[in-house]
Amino acid sequence: MIFQTQSHTLRPLTTAHLAQTMSLMGLTAAELQQKIEAALASNPALELLEKRFCTICHRPLVDSDTCPMCSRPPGLETTEPIVFVSSREDFYTPKGNSYSEDLPGIDLAPEVEQLPTYVLRQIAPELSAEDRPIAAHILTSLDEDGLLRIPLVEIARFHHVLISRVEGVQRLIQGCDPVGVGSTSPQGALLVQVELLGENHPIPPLTTRAIQEGMDLLSRHLYFELGRLLGIPTSQAREIAQFISENLNPYPGRAHWGDVHAAAAPSQDTYHIPDIIIAHQNERPDGPLVVEVISPLAGQLRVNPLFRESLQQAPSDKAEQWQSDLEQASLLVKCIQQRNHTIVRLMQRLVMIQRQFILYGDAYLEPCTRASLADELGVHESTVSRAVSAKAVQLPNGRIVPLSKLFDRSLHIRTALRELISQESKPFTDTQLAEMLNQQGYPIARRTVAKYRAMEGILPAHLRSARHHLAAHPR
């Protein structure tokens, strides 16, 4: 751990101090580790001391004789969290020592089931032994939109089979949930969905042709030109576009794994190592929450006092460089101290605000914005944004989520939306869901319902209905 004193008042920041602190603020624990290791390797004025331990509980100390846990006044409210900087190395100490007896062992978040695995489970009973390698090849070649970006002929050549055989396996995959997965383009995914949907529900006339011939016009919302292409009024072209927007998904993989309208990008929401860990003290649910802000190195980072003394006798040709090293080392130590101090203060307040959410789940999230928290802490909103950015927090139940989730104003509504859909006997349309949510006190438009439904990985009403029909009447 890089121990930093957190109880003293920090001095006003210089321009250089502020710039580097803000830069460090946005780093995850792993990124900060790389930064510090590089500085230790290149700057002789820095040193890393061995850590000291609390004589009571044997936790690493934070520049004091007792740790934040043992020095906690007994009269404090249990709703007030214990927040301090800790070491990732210490967190992964095996259970049974004095450190891990007070806090539950840290289990990495369970892996989210990947799209290829999810689809393969659905089609496995229908695959022959010869087709399984082909299916595996297709599924492991999907991008994050659930689309196949390599030619089918390439797969056929690899397995020494006819392309028609690969196409047959692809069609089997495309009929799975999410419908259209394994298509070679967004256009292909939409066509598969229209075909399946048309088996049990009315489709606006010319929808298939609009997708086949007018994808570019649809994506650019050029409804007059689309109507002219199809030989229909602009109003009818708009109806087709609205139907596609409400009921189809050009990026089927993102129905369950991300934003359905976004292009492929690395997922930012799956975390396996947290930057902050929240747990119950002594595993007692009625006790205070313990919040550990993870620091990546074991030991105390400081400016080497011997280096500072030797600067007085520095050779003339090295004096300037040594002075620069000393200033850079001092600045880095102060900036890390400021970073930790700010994140600790932020978590102290944020955990108090979101205690119910942390303990009981999404339905209990309190309204909280970065701006309002910045006002409370007396810092700029950008400071809070950087402190939250790209960081993950582990909750007492072991779940690891983005720290930004604690600011998600849509979570209440999305929880209510999931509840409504889980209880439906006949799939509700987005319009019906919007009306029901409004009745529950959530003013929301139909388009926003569609957005939140997609964020939750829930299919449109027509596709949910088609899936239920297929489940009830398997081919």
N, C-alpha and C positions, 0 to 999 in steps of 0.2 A: 504494500500500500504506500502511496505517497501521502504521508501524513501532513495535514495542513491545520493550523490553528483556525477555528471557526468562531470563537467567542469574541475576538477583539474587533474593534471598529476598523474597517479598511479605509485607507486614505483616498482622497480624490484621485482619479486616474489621469495619468498623462496621456497624450495622444498616442504614443507608441504602446503604452500599457493597454489602453482601451482597444486599440486595433488588434493586438495579439490576443487579448482576453476574448474578444468577440469571435476571433478565428477559432480559438480553442473551444469556445462554448458550443459550437456546432458539431464538434467531433464526438463520435461514439467512443466507448472505452477502448475498443480495439484500435481505432484510428489514433487515439491519444497515446496509446502504448507505442505505436510506431514512431510518433513524433518525439516522444521522450527518449526512446532507445537511440534514435538518430542523433539527438542532442548530446546524450551521454557519450556516444562514440566519437563525436567531433569536437566537443568542447571540454577541455581539461579543467575548466573552472567549476564544472558540475560534479557532484558525487552522490552516490546512493548509499546511505547508511543502513546497517542492519536494523530490523524492526525491534521494538520493545513490546512487552506484553503486560497486560493488566495482571497484577498479583492475585486478584480475586477470581476472575473468570477466564483469564489467559487470552483474552482477545487482544489483537494488536492495538497499541495506544495511539491516540491522536494528540500528540504533544501535551500530555497531562499524565498525572499519576494514576488516574482511574479512567476507565472507558465510559462512553456516554451511557451505557446500560447501567453500570454499577453506581455511577454518580447521579443517577436520576432521583430527584427528591420524591419520597414516598407519597406525598400528598397531591401530586399532580393528577389531573383528570385522565381517565383511561382513554378519552377521545383524542387526547393530544399525542401525536405520534412521536416516536424516538427516531430522529433522523441523523445519520452520520455517514461519513465517507468510509468505505471498506475496500477490501482487496478481493479481486476475483480469484486469486490463487487460494486465499483462505476459504472462500466459499466452497471450493471443491475438495476440501479436506474430508477424508472419510468420516462417516458417522461414528460416534462413540467417543471422540475426544471432547475436551471441555468446551471447545468453540461450537461444535455442531450439536451439542446437547440442548442448547437454548433455542436454536433455530432449526426448523426442519431442513433436511437435506435438499439440495437443489436438484430437481429433476428437469432435464431439458424438456421443453414443450413437445408434446407428441407430434410427429410428422403429420401434416395435413395430407390426406389421401390425394395423390396426384391424379390428374386427369386420365393418363393412359391406364392406370390401375383401375380407376372407376369404370371406364368404358369396357376394359377387358373382362371385368367381373360379369358384365351384362351379356356379353356375346360368347363367353367361354363354352357354355353348354351346346352352342350351335356350331362351333368350330371343329373341323376335322383335324387330326394330328398334322396333316400336311399343310393346312391353312394357318395354323397357329404361328409359325415363324413369320408368315406374311403379315398377319395382324399385328404382331409385336413390332415388326419393322415400321408399319404405318403409324402405330400409336406412339412409338418412341421418336418419330420424326415430326410430330405435331409441334407447331409453335404455340406461343402463349394465347393465341386467339382460338386455338383448337383447329387450326387449318394445316393442311399438308402442303409444304412448300417444295417438295421434291417431285419430279415427274414419276408417274406410275410406271412408265417404261423402265426407269432406272431400277425400281424395286423388282420388276419382272425379270430383268437381266440378272440381278443379284441372286435371285432364287431359282433361276433357270426354269421359269414357268411362262405360260402364255399371259399376255397382258389382260385378257378377259378374266382370268382367274383372280388377278389382283383387283380388278374392277369389282368382282363379286364380293370379295372380302371388304373392299371399301364401302360398297352399298350396305353391307351388314352393319358396319361401324356407323355410317351416316344415320341409320335408323335408331341409334341408341340415344339415350339422354346424356348430354344435351343434343337435341336433334340438329343434324347438319355437321356434327363434328367429323373431321376427316375429309371434308371437302377441300378442293384445291384452291378455292377463292371465296371471298364473301358472297359473290354472286351465286356460286354453286351451293353454298350453305342455305341461302334464301330459297333457291329453287327446290331443294330437298324438303324444306319446311313447308313450302306451299303445297307440294305434292302430298305430304302426310296430312296436313291440315285439311286439304280438300276431300279427303276420304270421309270425313264426318261433319264438316262445316262448310257453309257457303263462302266462297271466295269472290271478291269483286271481279267482274269481268276484266280481262286483259291484264290481270296482275302478273301472271307468268311472263307474258310478252314484255310488260314494262320492265321486269327484272332482266330479261334476256337482252333486250335492245336498248333500254334506257337507264342503265345503272348510273352512268355519268350524270345524266340529267336529274335523276332522283337524288344523288348525293349532293348536287349543287342547288337543289330546290327550284329547278327551272320547270315549273309546272305548265306554263304556257307552251314551251317547246315540247314537253313530254306529251301534252294533249295533241299537239300538231303531229308528232311522230306516230301516235296511236290512232289518230283520227277521231278524237273525242273532245268534249268541252274541257276547259281548264278545271272546272269544278270537279269533274269526274277524275281527272288526273290527280287532283289534291286528295280525293277520297282514297285512291289507290295508295298514294304516298302515306297517308295517315294510317291506313290498315297495315302497311308494312312496318311503319314505325312502332305501332302499338302491339303487333302480334308476332313479328319475326325478328331475328337476331343475326346480323351478318358475321358476328364473331362468337360462335357458339361456345367456345371454351370459356369465355368470360361470363357466361350465365352463372357459373359456379366459382370461377377463380378470378374475378376482377370486374372492371368497368366494361360493359358490353359495347360501348360505342368508342372505346379508345383503341388506338393501334397498339401493337404488341410492345411491351416494355417490361423490364424486370420488376417482379413483384416487390413491393416495399412493406408488405403486411405480414410476411411469414418470418418470425424471429425464433431462433433457437438458443441464443445466449442473451440474457437481459443486461441492460445498462443500469437498471435500478431494480431492487428486489424488495417486495413488501411481504412481511410475514407476521404471524402472531407471536408475541413474546412468550417464550416457553410453551409454544403451541397451545396457548389458552385463548379460546375465542372471545372471552370476556375481558382480556387484557389489552394493553395498548398495542398498536401496530408498530412494528419495527421496520424502518425504511433505510435500506443500505444503498448508498450511491456508490457504484462500483468504480474503483480506481485500479488501473491495470498492473501496477508494479508493486512488489513487496519491498518495503523499506522507506526511508525518509529522504526525499530529494532536497538537496540544499547546495548553496555555494560553498565550495571547499575553502575553509578558513586559512589553510596553509598556502593556497594559491593566492588568496587576497594579501597575505603577509609578504609573499615572495615578489609581489608586484612592485614593492618599494625598492627592491634590488634588481629589477628587470634590466637585462642588457638593452642598450639604446635601440638596437635594431629590432627588438621584440616587444618593447614597451607598449607600442600602439596596439599590436595584435592582442597582447595579454589584457590590456584595458578593455578592448572590444569583447574579448571572451568573457571577462568578468561582468560587463554590463549586460551581455546577452543572457548569461546564466542567471543573474539576478532578476532580469525581466521575466524569464521563463518561469522561475519559481513563483514570483509574485502573481503572474497571470494564471498559473494553475491553481494557486490559492484562491484567487478571485473567482475563477470558474467553479471550483468546488463550493465555495461560500454561496454563490448565487444559486446553484442547483439545489443545495441543501435548503436554502430559504424557500425556494419555489416548491419543493416537495413537501416541506413542513406545512405550507398553507394549502397546497393542492390536495394532499391526503386528508386534511381536515374537511375540506369542502366536499370531496368525493368519497368519504368514508363509507356511506351506505352502498354506493356503487361497487366499491372495492370488496365489500363483504357479501353483498347480496345479488349483484348482477346488473345487466344493462338497464333494466326498468327503473333503476334508482339513480341514474346519472343526473346530477344537478346542472342547471345552466351555468356555464362558466366559459368565458372567452379569454384569449390571451391578453386582450387589452385591459379587461377588468382586473386580471391577476397582476398585470404590470403596474396598474394604478395602486393596488394594495401594497405591492413590494417597493414602490417608488423607483421603478426602472422603466426603461423604454420598452415598448411592445416588441421591438425587434430583438431585444435581449431574451425575452421569454420565448419568442419563436425559435431562436437559435438553440436555446437550452432544451427545447422539446424536439427539435428536428432530428429525424432518423433514429431516435432512441426508443428502446423497448423497455417495458416494465413487466416484471413477473408479479402476478397477484397471489394472494394467499392460497388460492385453490390450485396453484401451479400453472395457470394459463399465462402465456406471454403475449402481450398485445402492444401495439404502438402506443407510446406515451401520449400521442396526439388524440387517442381515443377518449381520453379524459376531458377533452374539449369538444367532443362531437355533439353538436346541437341536434343532429338528426336521429340520434340513437333512441330517444324516447319514442319517436314516431315509428321508426323501423321496428322496434320491439312490438308496438301495438299492431303494426302491419303484419308481422309474422304470426301474431296471435290470431288475427282475423282469418288469415289464409289457412292456418292449421285447423280451424274449426269449420271450414266451408264444406258443404256436402256437394254443391255445384259451384265450380270456379266462379269467383266474382271478377267482373271486369275492373279495369283501373278506375273507371268513372264511379262504379259502385263502391269501390274501396275508398275513394276520395270522399264520397258522401258519408260513409260510415265513420271515417276518421274525423270528419268535421263534426259529426254528432257526438263524438267522444271528446271534443274540445281541441282537436288538432286542425287548425285551418290550413288546408293543403290543396293544391291544384292537382288535376289528373296527371299532368306531365311530371310533377314531382313524385307522385306515387309510382309512376313507371320507372323513374330514376332510382328511387329507393328499393323498389322490387328487384331491379337488376343488380343493385349493390348487394342485396341479400341472396342473390343466386336463385331467384324464383322466376319460373317461366311465365310468359303471358297467359291469360285465361284460356285462350283457344288451345295453346300447346299443353297446358295442364289438363284440359279436358281430353285432348287427344291421347295423352299419356295414360290417363285413367281408363279411357276406352280400350286402349291396347292391353292394359293390365287385366281388364275384366274379360276381354275377348282375345286371348293370344292367338296368333296365326298358327 
